[in-house]
Each structure stands twice: as structure tokens, then as C-alpha cells.
């Protein structure tokens, strides 16, 4: 059950539905809702899916896999009695205790409570990174102290006991094929930023740095890709105006082939994320031959060596050094670091985790 069928959520749901049946000797039914209005999905998706269950009544169901934008506690309460005891696995792409809010917003603690109760209602909880799991568990005690009284004990321990880290897998074969077919990199350094056009990805920090380096006269071009929604931060249009002569590629690529071709042209892939629970965009670009430059924080230290990370506030000098030494960075291959995240490596682990949950007694 995927209430937000877009981005990494869609990639995982579609990939599991296509690949798991032979390993589980079972059909996989994929129930989704469009990737719109995530807050309303957290509030209403359980009611939708429970209603669908009552109408369609899947025969012989062995378990439910839901993601963290679904209120799993509400789902269990709304399902017909016979379905409530089915093993329920919750997959956490993100968590609302650590997800950053806009500077002009207040945190709505309802969504954090939904995550907490979903974890408690699930039989197993899977996380896409240690950072995602550990940051959630570490934030729980302080969050629970907000209760005026009757504070529950042992919540973090209960969630930790049923938790396991299991990343979203990558389809590495098309990335490797695109990289093999691409011409050698040459000319000025091509800097890539390929994230969602939203505030939590830190676009202001990125554009401040590249504008400063452009003012210094450094020789580089710019590719700004990634998914854009109806309202994008105004910094994007302002940056396109001020950096127009350096822009080599701009905007979302509808065709996967066109997107991969742009990744294969990049020398550096930069992240300025304020939150990142795994970082698929950087992994994909690295698999296509770009050298990562990522914050020394969040989920990145689990994947990338120190040479690929910059300390907080130090993007500008790190990016300056890499642009100046682009020939050195072009000679470094980080694709091997992506291999543990491929479907070939992770699919058997996914099958084991889900079949084990399905075999649990109610």
C-alpha cells in the first residue's frame, strides 16, 4: 500500500511488485494513490485502503507492506476483523520527527505522532538508512516529554526491537549501460544538482555557492535537474537569470534516457540537502560517473568516504577546489560504492524480510 506513488516511493513500490512474486511464490498486489498533498495522504489514506479492502477482499492475503505516509495504526483499526491480524510491515522512507519544516511554518506534531503509532502498530519496521532509524529513535524521548502527563515508557526500545535497515534498491544496469556508452568527459567542469525543487533540498545554499564561484571567474557549466512541483522556490528562476550563460541543462527530464544522458555528462554531483534519508539522486549520478560532493551529515557518511563530504558551511571552498582540479576528479570512479544498493544485491534481502514477516503467527 503506497499512498504517495511518486519519486523514490514509486521506484520502490513498482520494483518490488515486479520482482518479488517469483521469490515469494506469491502474487503482489500494488495499491497506490497519486503523489499529491502528502499531509492529506497521511490523514486519509488508511480510510481509503481499508474501504478498498472491504470492497475487494483479497483472498489468501499473507501480509501487508505499507509506507510511512500511511497511518498504519488507523489502517489496522479500520480493516475488517479477520484482516487486522495479518502481518504488517512498515517501510519508512522518511520520518516526521527529523523532516525539516519550512522556515515560515510551525511543525505539526500530528504527523510525528502518526509515525510513532504506525511503528508501534506494525509487526516489523524497515528503514532506508541507519540515519533514518537512529535519528527517529534518538528524537523520541524529547518528543514524548511534550506530553503533559502519562508519558509512555519503552517506546524507543519497542520500535528498535522490530526495526531493520533495508535501503531502496537501484536499477544499476541501465546506469552502467548509459555510462559505458557516454563519450569521455572534457572541457569545463560540469556541476550537477539533481534533486526535488523544494526547500528541504537546500537550493539557496547551492546557488549562493555557484554564483560566488562564477563571480570569481571559475570555468564551469551547470546542470540543474530534478522534479518540480506546481510551486518551486523562487531562487530557481532568479538563479537561471543570473547564471544563464553557464546553464547547460535545466529542468525535469520526462524521458529516463535523457535524464541518464545528463548524469553521464556531469563531473560533480552536489547535494545541499537539509534532510536526506538515503540519497538516491546522488547514488544514480555516481553510478553514471559523477564524483559526489555531499554534506558530512545525514545519511551520507554511511555511503560516501570523507573525500566526498564537506563540513557544514564549507560547500564554497570544497566546490572551488573540485572545479579547479576537475581533471583529478574525473579520474575517480565511485560506481563500485553503488553496487551494494543494486537490486541484484538487495532483492534477496527484501524477499527474506517480507517472507519472514508473512510467516509470523498472528
PLY file of the C-alpha trace (Angstrom):
ply
format ascii 1.0
element vertex 362
property float x
property float y
property float z
element edge 361
property int vertex1
property int vertex2
end_header
0.00 0.00 0.00
1.67 3.20 -1.22
-0.31 6.39 -0.58
2.27 8.61 -2.31
3.16 6.90 -5.58
5.95 9.16 -6.79
9.72 9.58 -6.63
11.57 7.02 -4.53
8.24 5.74 -3.17
7.15 4.81 -6.67
10.53 3.40 -7.60
10.45 1.01 -4.63
6.79 0.01 -4.93
6.95 -0.72 -8.66
10.28 -2.51 -8.34
9.08 -4.80 -5.57
5.78 -5.55 -7.31
7.64 -6.54 -10.49
10.45 -8.55 -8.90
9.14 -10.20 -5.73
6.50 -12.71 -6.95
8.96 -15.42 -8.12
10.95 -15.18 -4.89
7.90 -15.25 -2.62
5.93 -17.75 -4.72
3.03 -15.36 -4.34
1.28 -12.56 -6.15
1.97 -8.99 -5.13
-0.96 -6.58 -5.35
0.11 -2.94 -5.68
-2.38 -0.45 -4.23
-1.43 3.21 -4.73
-2.63 6.78 -4.60
-1.15 9.63 -6.68
1.79 11.59 -5.23
-0.21 14.65 -4.18
-0.71 16.50 -0.88
1.31 14.23 1.37
-0.27 15.60 4.55
-3.73 14.62 3.37
-2.40 11.21 2.41
-1.20 10.66 5.97
-4.60 11.66 7.29
-6.85 9.90 4.78
-5.07 7.04 3.01
-5.85 4.46 5.71
-9.56 5.08 5.28
-9.23 4.73 1.51
-7.27 1.47 1.61
-9.46 -0.07 4.32
-12.51 0.72 2.21
-10.89 -0.83 -0.82
-10.09 -3.94 1.23
-13.72 -4.29 2.23
-14.83 -3.98 -1.40
-12.20 -6.23 -2.95
-11.41 -8.55 -0.02
-8.08 -10.02 -1.25
-8.33 -13.78 -0.91
-5.45 -15.57 0.78
-3.55 -12.42 1.71
-0.39 -13.25 3.67
0.65 -9.77 4.76
0.65 -6.04 4.13
3.58 -3.79 3.26
2.80 -0.11 3.83
4.95 3.01 3.80
5.37 5.72 6.41
2.99 8.17 4.73
0.20 5.78 5.72
-1.30 5.77 9.22
-0.73 2.07 9.95
-2.50 2.19 13.33
-5.62 3.65 11.72
-5.40 1.08 8.92
-5.37 -1.82 11.37
-8.29 -0.37 13.25
-10.33 0.18 10.07
-9.68 -3.18 8.40
-12.23 -5.98 8.77
-11.55 -8.07 11.92
-10.08 -11.03 10.01
-7.54 -8.78 8.27
-6.33 -6.95 11.37
-4.06 -9.79 12.45
-2.25 -10.08 9.11
1.47 -9.33 9.46
2.03 -5.65 8.70
5.45 -4.36 7.62
6.02 -0.60 7.67
8.67 0.91 5.38
9.99 4.31 6.44
11.31 6.39 3.55
11.44 9.34 5.95
10.35 10.28 9.45
8.45 13.32 10.63
10.50 13.75 13.81
13.51 14.78 11.72
11.97 16.04 8.50
12.71 19.80 8.27
9.84 22.28 8.13
9.81 25.46 6.09
11.18 28.48 7.89
7.75 30.11 7.81
5.90 27.01 9.07
5.39 25.50 12.51
5.93 21.80 12.94
2.64 19.92 13.05
3.28 17.22 15.64
0.30 15.23 14.44
2.43 13.73 11.68
5.19 12.72 14.09
2.55 11.04 16.28
1.28 9.22 13.20
4.77 7.86 12.55
5.16 6.77 16.17
1.82 5.00 16.30
2.42 3.42 12.89
5.71 1.96 14.13
4.01 0.58 17.23
1.14 -0.89 15.21
3.45 -2.61 12.70
4.97 -6.05 13.21
8.21 -5.01 11.54
9.66 -1.60 10.71
12.12 -1.21 7.84
14.25 1.91 7.35
16.15 3.02 4.25
19.22 4.06 6.28
20.73 3.93 9.74
20.39 7.71 9.91
16.64 7.47 9.36
16.22 4.84 12.07
18.67 6.29 14.58
17.50 9.90 14.23
13.91 8.80 14.83
14.76 6.73 17.89
17.00 9.47 19.33
14.26 12.10 18.94
11.56 10.01 20.63
12.36 10.72 24.32
12.36 14.51 23.91
9.22 14.36 21.80
7.35 12.22 24.33
8.26 14.68 27.10
5.84 17.09 25.42
3.01 15.07 26.89
1.64 16.86 29.97
1.43 13.57 31.90
1.01 9.81 31.44
4.19 9.64 29.38
4.62 6.12 27.99
7.89 4.30 28.64
9.83 1.91 26.46
8.59 3.29 23.11
12.04 3.68 21.56
13.05 0.22 22.77
9.88 -1.34 21.36
10.40 0.26 17.94
14.11 -0.58 17.89
13.41 -4.24 18.63
11.30 -4.62 15.49
13.49 -2.41 13.25
15.82 -3.30 10.40
17.75 -1.15 7.90
16.98 -2.06 4.29
17.76 0.52 1.57
15.72 1.31 -1.51
17.42 -0.66 -4.33
18.74 0.91 -7.53
18.37 -0.45 -11.05
22.09 -0.31 -11.83
22.15 -1.98 -15.26
20.70 1.00 -17.22
23.01 3.35 -15.33
26.08 1.28 -16.18
24.99 0.96 -19.82
24.48 4.72 -20.12
27.90 5.38 -18.59
29.60 2.89 -20.91
28.01 4.48 -23.99
28.75 8.08 -22.99
31.67 9.95 -24.60
34.65 10.85 -22.39
34.18 13.96 -20.28
36.08 17.00 -21.49
36.01 20.77 -21.32
34.94 22.86 -18.31
33.75 21.17 -15.17
30.05 20.24 -15.37
28.38 20.68 -11.96
25.12 18.79 -11.42
22.31 19.43 -8.90
19.55 16.85 -9.44
17.12 16.99 -6.53
13.48 17.89 -5.91
12.95 21.62 -6.33
11.88 22.14 -2.73
13.17 23.95 0.33
14.40 20.85 2.17
16.99 20.20 -0.56
18.77 23.47 0.21
18.80 25.10 -3.25
19.65 28.52 -1.80
22.99 27.26 -0.45
23.84 25.68 -3.79
23.03 28.73 -5.90
24.81 31.08 -3.48
27.96 28.99 -3.92
27.86 28.73 -7.71
27.10 32.45 -8.09
30.10 33.26 -5.91
32.33 30.98 -7.98
31.01 32.48 -11.20
31.89 35.93 -9.86
35.42 34.65 -9.25
35.65 33.72 -12.92
35.97 29.94 -12.47
35.33 27.90 -15.60
32.33 25.58 -15.16
28.88 24.80 -16.53
25.75 23.90 -14.66
23.06 21.20 -14.90
20.02 21.69 -12.66
17.65 18.76 -12.96
15.12 17.11 -10.65
11.39 17.02 -10.13
9.48 20.29 -9.95
6.03 20.72 -8.44
3.43 23.43 -9.01
5.21 25.86 -6.72
9.01 25.93 -6.78
11.15 28.16 -4.53
11.76 31.49 -6.33
15.53 31.01 -6.06
15.43 28.75 -9.13
14.21 31.36 -11.60
16.46 34.01 -10.08
19.45 31.69 -10.45
18.61 30.82 -14.04
18.59 34.53 -14.89
21.86 35.32 -13.16
23.67 32.16 -14.34
22.11 31.90 -17.78
25.38 31.73 -19.74
26.65 28.86 -17.65
23.47 26.75 -17.75
23.97 23.61 -19.84
20.77 21.80 -18.75
17.77 22.99 -16.76
14.60 21.34 -15.54
12.95 17.95 -15.27
13.61 15.31 -17.95
10.48 13.35 -18.82
12.37 10.55 -20.60
14.57 8.40 -18.42
17.13 8.11 -21.23
17.51 11.88 -21.41
17.97 12.10 -17.66
20.69 9.43 -17.66
22.46 11.15 -20.55
22.68 14.32 -18.46
24.03 12.39 -15.47
26.74 10.94 -17.70
27.87 14.44 -18.71
28.37 15.61 -15.11
31.76 15.74 -13.44
30.42 16.55 -9.97
27.05 15.86 -8.36
26.34 18.18 -5.45
23.90 17.85 -2.58
22.94 20.70 -0.27
20.11 18.75 1.35
18.84 19.77 4.77
17.49 16.27 5.08
18.45 13.09 3.28
17.41 9.67 4.46
19.21 7.77 1.68
20.14 9.92 -1.32
19.12 8.08 -4.49
19.81 11.06 -6.76
23.48 11.16 -5.75
23.82 7.37 -5.99
22.41 7.38 -9.53
24.73 10.17 -10.65
27.75 8.44 -9.11
26.83 5.20 -10.88
26.94 7.23 -14.11
30.43 8.54 -13.34
29.98 11.79 -11.40
32.01 12.42 -8.25
29.78 13.14 -5.22
30.11 16.26 -3.12
27.71 15.89 -0.18
27.24 17.20 3.38
29.16 15.45 6.12
25.86 14.67 7.81
22.51 12.89 7.48
22.69 9.53 5.66
25.70 10.46 3.53
28.51 9.21 5.84
27.01 5.71 5.57
27.75 5.68 1.84
30.43 8.17 0.83
34.06 8.44 2.02
35.41 11.56 3.71
36.88 12.90 0.46
33.33 13.24 -0.91
31.92 15.13 2.09
32.13 18.77 3.12
31.63 20.14 6.67
28.62 22.37 7.41
29.08 25.80 5.83
32.08 24.67 3.75
30.45 23.99 0.38
32.06 27.00 -1.31
35.73 26.07 -0.75
35.04 22.38 -1.43
33.32 23.15 -4.71
36.02 25.65 -5.70
38.75 23.03 -5.19
36.94 20.41 -7.26
36.23 22.76 -10.15
39.87 23.82 -10.26
41.06 20.19 -10.08
38.39 18.75 -12.36
40.83 16.50 -14.25
41.78 14.81 -10.98
38.15 14.20 -10.02
37.31 12.89 -13.48
39.74 10.07 -12.87
37.96 8.78 -9.76
35.37 6.04 -10.04
32.70 5.84 -7.36
30.39 3.44 -9.19
31.60 0.50 -7.09
30.15 2.16 -3.99
26.71 1.93 -5.59
26.80 -1.84 -6.12
25.57 -2.78 -2.59
22.48 -0.69 -3.36
21.55 -2.54 -6.57
18.50 -4.77 -6.96
20.79 -7.74 -7.50
22.27 -7.31 -4.02
19.17 -6.21 -2.15
16.26 -8.13 -3.69
17.07 -11.40 -1.84
17.28 -9.45 1.40
13.91 -7.85 0.72
12.38 -11.23 -0.08
13.76 -12.67 3.16
12.44 -9.77 5.24
8.94 -9.94 3.77
8.62 -13.71 3.67
9.78 -13.86 7.29
7.12 -11.35 8.28
4.44 -13.24 6.33
5.34 -16.46 8.11
4.82 -14.91 11.53
1.92 -16.18 13.56
-0.84 -13.60 14.13
0 1
1 2
2 3
3 4
4 5
5 6
6 7
7 8
8 9
9 10
10 11
11 12
12 13
13 14
14 15
15 16
16 17
17 18
18 19
19 20
20 21
21 22
22 23
23 24
24 25
25 26
26 27
27 28
28 29
29 30
30 31
31 32
32 33
33 34
34 35
35 36
36 37
37 38
38 39
39 40
40 41
41 42
42 43
43 44
44 45
45 46
46 47
47 48
48 49
49 50
50 51
51 52
52 53
53 54
54 55
55 56
56 57
57 58
58 59
59 60
60 61
61 62
62 63
63 64
64 65
65 66
66 67
67 68
68 69
69 70
70 71
71 72
72 73
73 74
74 75
75 76
76 77
77 78
78 79
79 80
80 81
81 82
82 83
83 84
84 85
85 86
86 87
87 88
88 89
89 90
90 91
91 92
92 93
93 94
94 95
95 96
96 97
97 98
98 99
99 100
100 101
101 102
102 103
103 104
104 105
105 106
106 107
107 108
108 109
109 110
110 111
111 112
112 113
113 114
114 115
115 116
116 117
117 118
118 119
119 120
120 121
121 122
122 123
123 124
124 125
125 126
126 127
127 128
128 129
129 130
130 131
131 132
132 133
133 134
134 135
135 136
136 137
137 138
138 139
139 140
140 141
141 142
142 143
143 144
144 145
145 146
146 147
147 148
148 149
149 150
150 151
151 152
152 153
153 154
154 155
155 156
156 157
157 158
158 159
159 160
160 161
161 162
162 163
163 164
164 165
165 166
166 167
167 168
168 169
169 170
170 171
171 172
172 173
173 174
174 175
175 176
176 177
177 178
178 179
179 180
180 181
181 182
182 183
183 184
184 185
185 186
186 187
187 188
188 189
189 190
190 191
191 192
192 193
193 194
194 195
195 196
196 197
197 198
198 199
199 200
200 201
201 202
202 203
203 204
204 205
205 206
206 207
207 208
208 209
209 210
210 211
211 212
212 213
213 214
214 215
215 216
216 217
217 218
218 219
219 220
220 221
221 222
222 223
223 224
224 225
225 226
226 227
227 228
228 229
229 230
230 231
231 232
232 233
233 234
234 235
235 236
236 237
237 238
238 239
239 240
240 241
241 242
242 243
243 244
244 245
245 246
246 247
247 248
248 249
249 250
250 251
251 252
252 253
253 254
254 255
255 256
256 257
257 258
258 259
259 260
260 261
261 262
262 263
263 264
264 265
265 266
266 267
267 268
268 269
269 270
270 271
271 272
272 273
273 274
274 275
275 276
276 277
277 278
278 279
279 280
280 281
281 282
282 283
283 284
284 285
285 286
286 287
287 288
288 289
289 290
290 291
291 292
292 293
293 294
294 295
295 296
296 297
297 298
298 299
299 300
300 301
301 302
302 303
303 304
304 305
305 306
306 307
307 308
308 309
309 310
310 311
311 312
312 313
313 314
314 315
315 316
316 317
317 318
318 319
319 320
320 321
321 322
322 323
323 324
324 325
325 326
326 327
327 328
328 329
329 330
330 331
331 332
332 333
333 334
334 335
335 336
336 337
337 338
338 339
339 340
340 341
341 342
342 343
343 344
344 345
345 346
346 347
347 348
348 349
349 350
350 351
351 352
352 353
353 354
354 355
355 356
356 357
357 358
358 359
359 360
360 361
